[in-house]
Amino acid sequence: MAPIIRGNSLYTVVDGLNWQGGENYAIKLGGHLASISSREEDIFLKENFQRGWIGFTDSASEGTWKWTDGSQVTYTNWDIGQPDNARGIQHFAQAWTQSGKWDDAEEDTPQQSIAFNKRSIIEIPFVQRGDSAYVIVQGPTWEEAEANAVKLGGHLVTINDAAENQWVTENIKWIIPNNPNYGAYNSDKLIAYWIGLTDKYFEGNYVWSSGDIFSYSQPNWDKYPTPSEDYLTLVNNGDWNDLDSGTNWSGSGYTWWQMKYGIAEIKLSTSAPTPTYSLSPSSTSINEGSTLTTTVSTTNVASGTTLYYSLSGTGITTADFSSGSLT
């Protein structure tokens, strides 16, 4: 399914993986299993995904639950009697039980996860410019980075002009390589990420993986590199550089740059999401002196929206109503 957006996060799911498999998959896509920080987010995810692993675990220390993305624990929604660590092996949170709560569960084998079609809910932070979301995906090779971008509904980034080149350089997170005492980072503090430009199909004929027209190139880029260097990178100083996509050679090549990531670009819908409203009365009728509560739940409703009601019948006025808040 296409990623769903809430705030500055993309949410998507993958089926058939155990908890650790889901977390590993999420990391490849630039995120983690979802962390939930509020009742509103909890309701949003439940309405969109129904069930799945989330990134809450006490596997490191029994009883000390932590989010895998490092978020502070500000909200929980455990079912009654949970977490109970049944048989001493339940260290991973799954949402939601039949009552709409969380439960702790044991880790499945990969075979069990496939058999029971376990679902993992993935949350991926992004930065936005115009109608594009930019995400750092894993990709030791260009092909792997592009494949992970496609899983998010996008491609490795297409850079259309100098302004976008500068904005991406200044706004994405640059991650220090595993060995800071080697290669381009050690010599000049340079880091490179894959972008979507390649001439792998025909030497010297550059195309964007998104299919967009190649109309801009960074001025400092040497367009006549070694023939085996078919894949473009963006460097943290704003320059472009050609590399091979995994050949184990040193010098200015793949290993010198310690390649590990690419920049994915996902096009966002320019149309406003449709607001939804649902009303759940506690009863369809009441006797005099009784209380009726109506829960109003909304999604995609603009801040400041006012809801109105009308009265019908006899013996009832606005004084009979108390106010509440929208959820």
C-alpha positions as CSV (number, residue, x, y, z in Angstrom):
1,M,0.0,0.0,0.0
2,A,1.1,3.6,-0.6
3,P,2.5,5.4,2.4
4,I,0.2,7.4,4.6
5,I,1.2,10.8,5.9
6,R,0.7,12.3,9.3
7,G,2.8,15.3,10.4
8,N,6.4,14.8,9.3
9,S,6.1,11.0,9.1
10,L,5.3,8.5,6.4
11,Y,3.6,5.3,7.6
12,T,3.5,2.1,5.7
13,V,3.2,-1.6,6.4
14,V,4.9,-4.9,5.5
15,D,3.4,-8.3,6.1
16,G,4.9,-11.6,6.9
17,L,7.8,-10.6,9.1
18,N,8.5,-11.1,12.8
19,W,9.1,-8.1,15.1
20,Q,12.9,-8.0,14.5
21,G,12.4,-8.6,10.8
22,G,9.9,-5.7,10.7
23,E,12.4,-3.4,12.5
24,N,15.2,-4.3,10.1
25,Y,13.0,-3.7,7.1
26,A,12.0,-0.3,8.5
27,I,15.6,0.7,9.0
28,K,16.3,0.0,5.3
29,L,13.5,2.4,4.4
30,G,14.9,5.1,6.7
31,G,12.7,4.6,9.7
32,H,11.7,2.2,12.5
33,L,8.7,0.3,13.7
34,A,6.1,3.0,14.6
35,S,6.4,4.9,17.9
36,I,3.1,6.2,19.3
37,S,3.2,9.4,21.3
38,S,-0.5,10.3,21.8
39,R,-4.0,8.9,21.8
40,E,-4.6,10.8,18.5
41,E,-1.8,9.0,16.8
42,D,-2.9,5.7,18.3
43,I,-6.4,6.2,16.8
44,F,-5.0,7.3,13.5
45,L,-2.8,4.2,13.1
46,K,-5.5,1.8,14.3
47,E,-8.0,3.3,11.7
48,N,-5.5,2.9,8.9
49,F,-3.7,-0.3,9.7
50,Q,-6.0,-2.3,12.1
51,R,-3.1,-4.4,13.6
52,G,0.6,-4.9,13.7
53,W,3.9,-4.8,15.4
54,I,5.0,-1.4,16.8
55,G,8.4,-0.3,17.9
56,F,8.0,-0.8,21.7
57,T,10.2,-3.4,23.4
58,D,11.7,-4.3,26.8
59,S,14.0,-6.9,25.3
60,A,17.1,-5.1,26.7
61,S,15.7,-4.9,30.2
62,E,12.6,-6.6,31.5
63,G,9.9,-4.1,32.4
64,T,11.7,-1.1,30.9
65,W,9.9,-0.4,27.7
66,K,11.5,1.7,25.0
67,W,10.8,2.9,21.5
68,T,13.3,1.7,18.9
69,D,13.5,5.2,17.3
70,G,14.7,6.6,20.7
71,S,11.5,8.6,21.3
72,Q,10.5,9.4,24.9
73,V,7.7,7.3,26.3
74,T,4.9,9.8,26.7
75,Y,1.9,7.5,26.0
76,T,0.9,3.9,26.4
77,N,-2.3,2.0,25.7
78,W,-1.9,-1.5,27.3
79,D,-4.8,-3.7,27.6
80,I,-6.0,-4.8,31.1
81,G,-3.3,-7.0,32.7
82,Q,-0.8,-6.2,30.0
83,P,2.1,-6.3,29.6
84,D,2.3,-9.6,31.5
85,N,5.5,-11.2,29.9
86,A,3.7,-14.6,29.7
87,R,6.2,-17.5,30.0
88,G,8.9,-14.9,30.4
89,I,9.3,-14.5,26.7
90,Q,7.0,-11.6,25.7
91,H,9.1,-8.6,25.0
92,F,7.5,-7.0,21.9
93,A,4.4,-4.8,21.6
94,Q,1.7,-5.4,19.1
95,A,-1.4,-3.3,18.5
96,W,-4.3,-3.7,18.7
97,T,-6.4,-6.2,20.7
98,Q,-10.1,-6.6,20.2
99,S,-10.6,-3.9,22.8
100,G,-8.3,-1.5,20.8
101,K,-5.4,-1.8,23.2
102,W,-1.8,-3.1,23.1
103,D,-0.5,-6.5,24.1
104,D,3.0,-7.8,24.6
105,A,4.0,-10.8,22.5
106,E,6.8,-13.2,22.0
107,E,9.0,-13.1,18.9
108,D,7.8,-15.4,16.1
109,T,10.0,-17.5,13.9
110,P,10.1,-16.3,10.3
111,Q,7.9,-19.2,9.3
112,Q,5.3,-18.4,11.9
113,S,5.2,-14.8,10.8
114,I,4.5,-15.8,7.2
115,A,1.9,-18.4,8.3
116,F,0.0,-15.9,10.5
117,N,0.7,-13.0,8.1
118,K,2.1,-10.8,10.9
119,R,2.1,-7.1,10.0
120,S,4.7,-4.5,10.9
121,I,3.7,-0.8,11.0
122,I,6.6,1.4,9.9
123,E,7.2,5.1,10.6
124,I,9.6,7.1,8.5
125,P,10.5,10.7,9.2
126,F,10.9,13.0,6.2
127,V,11.7,16.6,5.3
128,Q,9.4,18.3,2.8
129,R,9.9,20.8,0.0
130,G,6.9,21.7,-2.1
131,D,5.1,18.5,-3.1
132,S,8.1,16.3,-2.4
133,A,9.1,14.3,0.7
134,Y,12.8,13.4,1.1
135,V,13.9,10.3,3.1
136,I,17.3,8.8,3.7
137,V,17.1,5.1,2.7
138,Q,19.7,2.4,3.1
139,G,21.6,1.4,0.0
140,P,25.2,0.2,0.1
141,T,24.7,0.0,-3.7
142,W,22.8,2.4,-6.0
143,E,20.4,-0.4,-7.0
144,E,19.5,-1.2,-3.4
145,A,18.9,2.4,-2.6
146,E,16.7,2.8,-5.6
147,A,14.8,-0.4,-4.7
148,N,14.1,1.0,-1.2
149,A,13.0,4.3,-2.6
150,V,10.5,2.5,-4.9
151,K,9.1,0.6,-1.9
152,L,8.1,4.0,-0.5
153,G,6.4,4.9,-3.7
154,G,9.2,7.1,-5.0
155,H,12.7,7.0,-6.6
156,L,16.1,8.2,-5.7
157,V,16.0,12.0,-5.8
158,T,15.7,14.0,-9.0
159,I,17.5,17.3,-8.6
160,N,16.0,19.9,-11.0
161,D,17.9,23.1,-10.3
162,A,20.5,24.7,-8.2
163,A,18.0,25.8,-5.6
164,E,16.8,22.3,-5.0
165,N,20.4,21.1,-4.9
166,Q,21.3,23.6,-2.2
167,W,18.1,22.9,-0.2
168,V,18.6,19.1,-0.2
169,T,22.2,19.5,0.8
170,E,21.3,21.8,3.7
171,N,18.2,20.0,5.0
172,I,18.9,16.3,4.9
173,K,20.7,14.6,7.7
174,W,24.3,13.6,6.8
175,I,25.4,10.5,8.7
176,I,29.0,10.0,9.6
177,P,30.4,6.8,8.0
178,N,31.1,3.7,10.1
179,N,34.9,4.4,10.0
180,P,35.5,8.2,10.3
181,N,39.2,7.6,10.2
182,Y,39.1,6.4,6.6
183,G,38.5,7.6,3.1
184,A,36.8,10.8,2.0
185,Y,35.4,11.6,5.5
186,N,38.8,11.2,7.1
187,S,40.6,13.4,4.5
188,D,38.0,16.1,3.9
189,K,34.9,15.4,6.1
190,L,33.0,14.5,3.0
191,I,29.9,12.3,2.9
192,A,28.1,11.1,-0.3
193,Y,24.5,9.7,-0.8
194,W,23.2,8.1,-4.0
195,I,20.9,10.2,-6.2
196,G,18.8,9.1,-9.1
197,L,21.0,10.0,-12.0
198,T,22.8,7.2,-13.9
199,D,24.3,6.4,-17.3
200,K,24.3,2.6,-16.7
201,Y,22.1,2.0,-19.8
202,F,24.4,3.8,-22.2
203,E,27.7,5.4,-21.4
204,G,27.4,9.2,-21.3
205,N,23.6,9.2,-21.7
206,Y,22.4,10.3,-18.3
207,V,18.8,9.6,-17.1
208,W,16.9,10.1,-13.9
209,S,15.5,6.9,-12.3
210,S,12.2,8.8,-11.9
211,G,11.9,9.2,-15.7
212,D,12.1,13.0,-15.4
213,I,14.0,14.9,-18.1
214,F,17.7,15.5,-17.4
215,S,18.0,19.2,-17.6
216,Y,20.3,20.3,-14.8
217,S,23.7,19.3,-13.7
218,Q,25.8,20.6,-10.8
219,P,28.5,23.0,-12.2
220,N,31.4,21.3,-10.4
221,W,30.6,17.8,-11.8
222,D,33.0,16.2,-14.2
223,K,30.7,14.6,-16.8
224,Y,33.5,12.4,-18.3
225,P,34.5,10.0,-15.5
226,T,35.9,6.5,-15.5
227,P,33.5,4.4,-17.7
228,S,32.7,2.0,-14.8
229,E,31.4,5.0,-12.7
230,D,27.7,4.9,-13.8
231,Y,25.9,6.3,-10.7
232,L,25.7,9.8,-9.3
233,T,26.0,10.9,-5.7
234,L,25.3,14.2,-3.9
235,V,28.2,15.2,-1.6
236,N,27.6,17.1,1.6
237,N,29.4,20.2,0.1
238,G,26.8,20.3,-2.7
239,D,29.0,18.7,-5.4
240,W,28.1,15.7,-7.5
241,N,30.4,12.7,-7.9
242,D,30.3,9.6,-10.1
243,L,30.9,6.2,-8.5
244,D,30.7,2.6,-9.4
245,S,28.0,0.8,-7.5
246,G,29.9,-1.7,-5.4
247,T,33.2,-2.6,-7.0
248,N,35.7,-3.2,-4.2
249,W,38.4,-0.7,-5.2
250,S,40.0,2.2,-3.4
251,G,41.1,5.7,-4.5
252,S,38.1,7.8,-5.3
253,G,35.7,4.9,-5.7
254,Y,32.9,3.2,-3.8
255,T,34.8,2.0,-0.7
256,W,36.7,5.3,-0.4
257,W,33.3,7.0,0.2
258,Q,32.0,4.2,2.4
259,M,28.6,4.3,0.6
260,K,25.6,3.3,2.7
261,Y,22.7,5.6,1.9
262,G,20.6,7.2,-0.8
263,I,18.1,10.1,-0.9
264,A,14.6,9.0,-1.8
265,E,12.1,11.5,-3.1
266,I,8.4,10.7,-2.8
267,K,5.8,12.9,-4.5
268,L,3.0,14.0,-2.2
269,S,-0.6,14.5,-3.2
270,T,-1.3,18.2,-3.7
271,S,-5.0,17.7,-2.9
272,A,-6.2,18.3,0.6
273,P,-7.3,15.1,2.5
274,T,-11.0,14.6,2.9
275,P,-12.2,15.4,6.4
276,T,-14.2,12.7,8.1
277,Y,-16.6,12.8,11.1
278,S,-18.1,9.9,13.1
279,L,-20.7,10.2,15.9
280,S,-21.1,7.4,18.5
281,P,-24.0,8.1,21.0
282,S,-24.0,6.1,24.2
283,S,-27.7,5.4,23.7
284,T,-30.3,6.0,21.1
285,S,-32.9,7.2,23.7
286,I,-32.8,8.2,27.4
287,N,-35.3,9.0,30.2
288,E,-35.6,12.3,31.9
289,G,-32.7,12.8,34.3
290,S,-30.4,10.4,32.5
291,T,-27.2,11.3,30.6
292,L,-26.4,10.8,27.0
293,T,-22.9,11.1,25.7
294,T,-22.1,11.5,22.0
295,T,-18.5,10.9,21.0
296,V,-17.4,12.8,17.9
297,S,-14.3,11.5,16.2
298,T,-12.6,13.3,13.3
299,T,-9.7,12.9,10.9
300,N,-8.1,15.5,8.6
301,V,-10.2,18.3,10.1
302,A,-8.5,21.8,10.0
303,S,-7.6,23.5,13.2
304,G,-10.3,25.9,14.4
305,T,-13.1,24.0,12.7
306,T,-16.5,24.6,14.5
307,L,-19.2,21.9,14.6
308,Y,-22.8,23.0,15.1
309,Y,-25.8,21.1,16.4
310,S,-29.6,21.6,16.2
311,L,-32.3,20.8,18.7
312,S,-35.7,19.2,18.1
313,G,-38.4,18.1,20.5
314,T,-39.8,19.7,23.6
315,G,-38.4,20.4,27.0
316,I,-34.8,20.6,25.9
317,T,-32.6,23.7,25.6
318,T,-28.9,24.5,25.2
319,A,-28.6,24.6,29.0
320,D,-29.0,20.8,28.9
321,F,-25.7,20.4,27.1
322,S,-22.1,20.4,28.4
323,S,-19.2,20.8,26.1
324,G,-16.3,18.5,25.3
325,S,-13.3,18.4,23.0
326,L,-12.8,16.8,19.5
327,T,-10.6,13.7,19.2
